Amino acid sequence: MNPKISRYKNFINFIGFTDKQIEDIKSVLSVEYTIYIKSYGKFIKKPAIKNFLFFAFNKIPYTYFGYYDYIIKHCSYKIDYEDITGDSSVSFDLEKLDVDKLGYFDLYYYQQMAIKRCLHQRFGNVALPVGSGKTLIMFKLFELISKQSIIVVSTIQLAQQHYVKMLDVGFSKDETTIITGSSNTLFKYNIIVSNTLNILIQQKPELLSDVKVVFYDECHHRASNSWISIDTFFSDKVDYSIGFTGSLYRYYNAIEKPTIEDWGMVGLTGIHPIFEMSYKSLISEGFISVPYIYMNNITSSNGKSKSKTWSSIKKTQISNNLERNRVIAEWIKFFYDSGKSVMILSDRVEHIKNIIKETGNDIKDDLFFLTGNSIGYTYRYGRLKGSSIDYNDIKDRVSSGDIKVLFASSVLDEGSDISNIRAIILAYAGKSRIKVLQRIGRGIRKSEGKDKIFIIDFFDSFNYLLKQHSNIRKTIYKDSGFNQVENIDKFKELVLSS
């Protein structure tokens, strides 16, 4: 009798395989990575291997269905296959199904296509650019399926944003809720932060017994250990398990030479997502704002960089780089004087404080610095003064023009759409494709009178690592169909004429 792969929803089980065959499959599903261990006060690199072959309580090995093609290609022996997923508790005639509206929103053709594909395939991921309206797709699916449902999010801020949007498109407060802490009740439609959901799974699994739909927003987190545990819990319970993201993979060679995160996403998605459209396509068809990017060539503030560790490079050559910070301050003034609201992004709070020191007093009076933990800072009486804030209120103030210069740490790395932002300064951008596109995505959504978004980036040629990162970002911009403007005067003319 041949060994058999049995699919159940988004997972496959390995039945009747020998120990040697299982070890071979484990090698197919393994990925190498680097860990850092502290030794005698220094961090040293060590190679490590993680595999995505899991074992259930009955010791039957299983993994994600997305790896099926790779396993079959690798194995030289015959493997039988069966699909025991079964039908959904809700069925649709997709040819006759009308999905062109959600509340007062007209859904674009690609959103309608994505909705029908999700209803048909039910398990996997959807890859659509930031600003393309993925939340409306999720909400329309909720409306159509009409079963107890969950959206898994990574942050409280994102949960709050979705909640406001759901009420805006017509969902009732009696049926919709956010869960960010301990809860004894689930509504029909629930937005739950991932950490909280894991606690509910461990402490109150019976509360989740009627859930039939689980959507993972910003699902590039889905391959992390905490999100895998959520996926595994719901694997035999739900009719729909779908992720949504603006960028599935951190790097372009995700399948040929994957990172842990990317290889995990391959398993969840397979070779092809449920539905996918590129930035190039949506830009050419006019659905999102056109990004125009200028990269400043920067030389180190203290000559050739001698920093060797990554933390010291970021501190001395990014955060404390006086020349670089002054250039950023000059661009802030240019956009401010041009009447364009601008957002400055960096993942280091100290870096942002150093930039603020270089800005003029007129700009300091109009800036707002947004950090994590619902704390925001304004500049008063020669210093930054912090207070608790509501993220949706800050977004409204930016959209209305009350806040013209917005500084933000990683709290705005993903999920927050701020429609009135006309320019983004990537004070530090790194090399991750996901993070670069997510950060630009904060201002890429079109709004009335806005069809362009202006991006300032930096080509840090003075350090080999920073130079490498800069070149990677240039490739990301090119492949995404963004316009890279080489001439600074031409770039400024575009800003002033828009």
Secondary structure as UniProt FT lines:
FT   STRAND          4..8
FT   TURN            9..10
FT   STRAND          11..15
FT   HELIX           19..28
FT   STRAND          30..39
FT   TURN            40..41
FT   STRAND          42..51
FT   STRAND          54..55
FT   TURN            57..58
FT   STRAND          61..64
FT   HELIX           65..67
FT   HELIX           68..74
FT   STRAND          80..83
FT   TURN            94..96
FT   STRAND          101..102
FT   TURN            103..104
FT   STRAND          105..106
FT   HELIX           109..121
FT   STRAND          123..127
FT   TURN            130..131
FT   HELIX           134..145
FT   STRAND          149..153
FT   HELIX           156..168
FT   TURN            169..170
FT   TURN            173..175
FT   STRAND          176..179
FT   STRAND          189..193
FT   HELIX           194..203
FT   HELIX           205..208
FT   TURN            209..210
FT   STRAND          213..217
FT   HELIX           219..221
FT   TURN            222..223
FT   HELIX           225..234
FT   TURN            235..237
FT   STRAND          240..245
FT   TURN            252..256
FT   HELIX           260..269
FT   STRAND          275..276
FT   HELIX           279..284
FT   TURN            285..286
FT   STRAND          290..298
FT   TURN            301..302
FT   HELIX           310..313
FT   HELIX           314..319
FT   HELIX           322..337
FT   TURN            338..339
FT   STRAND          342..345
FT   HELIX           349..358
FT   HELIX           361..364
FT   TURN            365..366
FT   STRAND          367..370
FT   TURN            373..374
FT   STRAND          375..380
FT   TURN            381..382
FT   STRAND          383..388
FT   HELIX           391..400
FT   STRAND          405..408
FT   HELIX           410..412
FT   TURN            419..420
FT   STRAND          423..426
FT   HELIX           433..440
FT   HELIX           441..443
FT   TURN            448..449
FT   STRAND          452..460
FT   TURN            461..462
FT   HELIX           464..480
FT   STRAND          483..484
FT   HELIX           488..497
//
